[in-house]
Amino acid sequence: MVNGVNGGAGDGGNTPSRIGARKVPEGWPVGSFTDYAEAQAAVDELSDRDEFPVSDLTIVGVDLMQVERVVGRLTWPKVIGGGAMYGVWMGLFFGLILGLFQDDWVNPLIVGIGMGAIFGIVMAAVPYAMQNGKRDFSSTTEIVARRYDVLCNPRNAERARDLLAQRALAGRGGQGGQRGR
């Protein structure tokens, strides 16, 4: 290892070029599914068989996409209201905790709610103002895959494929989700 770099000349390009690099999953495909729940059910089916070594299995999402779904328009009233509500909940939480250690629990609760609302408004308004109108919408982001493949170590792949085929023939949750390979 030279200067924290693994590999180099003569390694055939197969050695990771940095320490801790993630390995690409290996194995033979034993099933392909349209959603993660179906792939998970197939692995669970193999797991229910006591003799099958499930540590040989890997679920791989293929053709990953980042999807951002726009859920609404942001306006100053929504930003301030949302910040205030978040701050009130946090202030309520901290006010209750502080109130546990005092004879008068109402005053810490009121101060916590008030200070929480103020801090919540500031913490929501400052980033929104800094956007300068360039992102006036709220959204959620998720990573989705077109399909999920179940890979298995070659020593048990044929057996896993046979067990999953028996599952599909028995009609237990494998209808339409598993594609032939």
Secondary structure, 3 states (H helix, E strand, C coil): CECCECCCCCCCCCCCCCCCCCCCCCCEEEEEECCHHHHHHHHHHHHCCCCCCHHHEEEEEEEEEEEEEEEEECCHHHHHHHHHHHHHHHHHHHHHHHHCCCCCCHHHHHHHHHHHHHHHHHHHHHHHHHHCCCCCEEEEEEEEEEEEEEEECHHHHHHHHHHHHHHHHHCCCCCCCCCCC
